[in-house]
Amino acid sequence: MKNTILKGDALKMLKTLSSDSVDVGVTSPPYNKQENKKGWLVKNVKYSGACDKESELKYQLDQVAVLNELFRVIKPGGSFFYNHKTRWERGKMIHPMDWLRQTCWTVRQEIIWDRMIAANIRGWRFWQKDERIYWLYKPIDNNYIGKELLAKHALLSSIWRFPPERNNPHPAPFPLILPARCIYSILDKKSGVVIDPFAGSGTTLVAASLLGKNYIGIDISEEYIAVAKKRLRNVTQEGEILMRELEKHVVRKTFKERKANGDFVGRFREADVVISPPSLF
Ligand SMILES: C[S@@+](CC[C@H](N)C(=O)[O-])C[C@H]1O[C@@H](n2cnc3c(N)ncnc32)[C@H](O)[C@@H]1O
């Protein structure tokens, strides 16, 4: 089953897929934002085919079930990128790691997505302009370390800085750069199958298609699937955004060249870059 979008509940649809059949996944699930947590600057997120208003316990159990089914479907050595954020309920922080540690996955890295804009400008906390992307890994024979990324991908670091998507009718899309970076960093030029179980407007599938990979999408909403299908019929229109991302995956000077040049080759230390602030007193 390749280059298709399945309409239905993510967990039910995942159960129809073969084990160890997919190389990479990227998703941003509904965040259980209770549909009433509107910031001053942002629109309320309401999906056309699903209610984003569960008890937190049920929400987390559902997420664990979907993530474990994805673990079955993804090949050993495969990766899944899970975009989420920290939330607060009556002043208490809810962290994605609260349920990620209950899944079969090895959490390989926590990436900070600096969205460069805060969704709410109240001062209960410092303005939240980050989301997280968890790189989850399915080990081969209990080897939790896995293979190295190529240097041209690894140099993109654990902080990703780009704004949220604005040109999209979906209420909560991520920008094309996000899944493109994940997929390209893992598969590079290799062929493979990419999955997004909460595909929405199909951003992950568009990235996969532009990168020459096969894809499987799932979403519960007919309306968003129609948007995704339209985008996939016209993928070349988004090719320029992808090209701009690929240009970042380049090693401009190797370690050897920097050393020969007398450039900085040491390990990154904050002390090397932070200039001491003037004393306040
Ligand atoms: C945050 S959005 C994903 C947006 C997507 N990344 C994009 O760029 O368009 C979450 C999606 O999950 C879908 N959804 C909600 N509950 C679902 C379920 N139980 N099964 C499958 N899809 C579901 C919603 O329709 C929505 O499109």
The ligand as an SDF file (V2000), in Angstrom:
LIG
                    3D

 27 29  0  0  0  0  0  0  0  0999 V2000
   -2.2000   18.9350   13.9600 C   0  0  0  0  0  0  0  0  0  0  0  0
   -3.1940   18.3140   12.6820 S   0  0  0  0  0  0  0  0  0  0  0  0
   -2.0180   17.7450   11.5090 C   0  0  0  0  0  0  0  0  0  0  0  0
   -1.6810   18.7900   10.4810 C   0  0  0  0  0  0  0  0  0  0  0  0
   -0.6730   18.3450    9.4500 C   0  0  0  0  0  0  0  0  0  0  0  0
    0.6360   18.1500   10.0260 N   0  0  0  0  0  0  0  0  0  0  0  0
   -0.5860   19.3830    8.3440 C   0  0  0  0  0  0  0  0  0  0  0  0
    0.5200   19.9310    8.1040 O   0  0  0  0  0  0  0  0  0  0  0  0
   -1.6060   19.6790    7.7430 O   0  0  0  0  0  0  0  0  0  0  0  0
   -3.8960   16.8630   13.3430 C   0  0  0  0  0  0  0  0  0  0  0  0
   -4.7880   16.1050   12.3680 C   0  0  0  0  0  0  0  0  0  0  0  0
   -5.2490   14.9370   13.0390 O   0  0  0  0  0  0  0  0  0  0  0  0
   -6.5340   14.6050   12.5050 C   0  0  0  0  0  0  0  0  0  0  0  0
   -7.1560   13.6760   13.4700 N   0  0  0  0  0  0  0  0  0  0  0  0
   -7.7310   13.9600   14.6690 C   0  0  0  0  0  0  0  0  0  0  0  0
   -8.1120   12.8480   15.2900 N   0  0  0  0  0  0  0  0  0  0  0  0
   -7.7730   11.8100   14.4690 C   0  0  0  0  0  0  0  0  0  0  0  0
   -7.8690   10.3990   14.5630 C   0  0  0  0  0  0  0  0  0  0  0  0
   -8.4190    9.7950   15.6440 N   0  0  0  0  0  0  0  0  0  0  0  0
   -7.4070    9.6500   13.5480 N   0  0  0  0  0  0  0  0  0  0  0  0
   -6.8490   10.2410   12.4530 C   0  0  0  0  0  0  0  0  0  0  0  0
   -6.7350   11.5710   12.2990 N   0  0  0  0  0  0  0  0  0  0  0  0
   -7.1690   12.3510   13.2990 C   0  0  0  0  0  0  0  0  0  0  0  0
   -7.2170   15.9430   12.3240 C   0  0  0  0  0  0  0  0  0  0  0  0
   -8.2410   15.8500   11.3500 O   0  0  0  0  0  0  0  0  0  0  0  0
   -6.0320   16.8500   11.9050 C   0  0  0  0  0  0  0  0  0  0  0  0
   -6.0020   16.9920   10.5170 O   0  0  0  0  0  0  0  0  0  0  0  0
  1  2  1  0
  2  3  1  0
  2 10  1  0
  3  4  1  0
  4  5  1  0
  5  6  1  0
  5  7  1  0
  7  8  2  0
  7  9  1  0
 10 11  1  0
 11 12  1  0
 11 26  1  0
 12 13  1  0
 13 14  1  0
 13 24  1  0
 14 15  1  0
 14 23  1  0
 15 16  2  0
 16 17  1  0
 17 18  1  0
 17 23  2  0
 18 19  1  0
 18 20  2  0
 20 21  1  0
 21 22  2  0
 22 23  1  0
 24 25  1  0
 24 26  1  0
 26 27  1  0
M  CHG  2   2   1   9  -1
M  END
$$$$
